[in-house]
Amino acid sequence: MSAPFGFEVVRVDPSGARLGRLTTAHGVVDTPVFMPVATHGAVKGVVPEQLRTLGTTILLANAYHLAQRPGVEAVRALGGLHALMGWDGPLLTDSGGFQVMSLGELVRVDDGGLHYRSHVDGRAGRLAPEDAVAVQEALGADIAMSLDECVPAGARRAQVAHAVTRTSAWAARGLAARTRAATALFGIVQGGLDPALRAESARALTGLGFDGYAVGGLSVGEPPDETARVAASTVTLLPPERPRYLMGVGTPRDLLRFAAMGYDLFDCVLPTRNARNGTLFTRQGKLMIRNAAHARDARPVEDGCPCYTCTRFSRGALRHLVLAREMLGAQLATLHNLHFYLHLMREVRAALTEGSFPARAAAAAGAWA
């Protein structure tokens, strides 16, 4: 199936990090890249023009949530997900399998797919692998994710093995259901913390020939060292000519660590969720803006930071806005955190271009390196 999608590895660093270029129907994305999370079709508190100014090149939305509200037909009637979001750049959508699984007692899984009660209105719903592809194609995503079964950390090996088998079967069904050339499809490697099961999953999925590959089922409660161990062993199992997406991580330190392993795409709610809670990311580490020590602090969140927040507002002003629960406080904190993440990834790409990774990237990360 021909599609306006491609991936080129521009340079591989001795560390293993890769400089790449991802081509989609809505534009080119230089990698490694961090994708701000727009679960319901919006990055909370940030308008698309601001995202562009920050250097955002690709966003992540969630197909399950959008299918629940406003609904696929409503999105289609409004011109597709790009029009709904006011965003003309590349979009990656998650199938929503993880979100459905997190519904707990509201979901039942069998070989046919996921059966659930909507968290919005309680209606019964079904998400089969074919449905997951059809929904994401209808939304107009540039990159869609295959439906997978994600099990919690600590699950018994038999349960994890069953999920690997089921995910592989669903992946084949999803690929067969594709109808839209402009939407690339990624397979998701599962297998918990078991190297053999991860290898089995990767072998089955790479044999199917996806446009790219994601590593899922991590950062679900396991210790960070275990996350790193599994991520390191799994990345070597993925085709080097295809993009590699490590799902749901992480901290600035995570981005450096996993970029050095050769992963290309990352997403995480940390910069935006933490911002709304008054936690800001700086090269010196986390800054808790609610602390009384900042009440009369005229300094910016981070000295030398060129973001909108740091060039116009003091720590004291931001603390006041956050404590007063003014929407502007959360917006300003979000702008700073996204700037920090996106700037860090620009520094990673620059370092890879000039051959100075990881030293330059570590300097940009500061205390997080």
Summary of the structure (lengths in Angstrom):
residues: 369
radius of gyration: 20.3
end to end distance: 41.7
largest distance: 61.0
contacts: 1310
relative contact order: 0.13
helix: 43%
strand: 19%
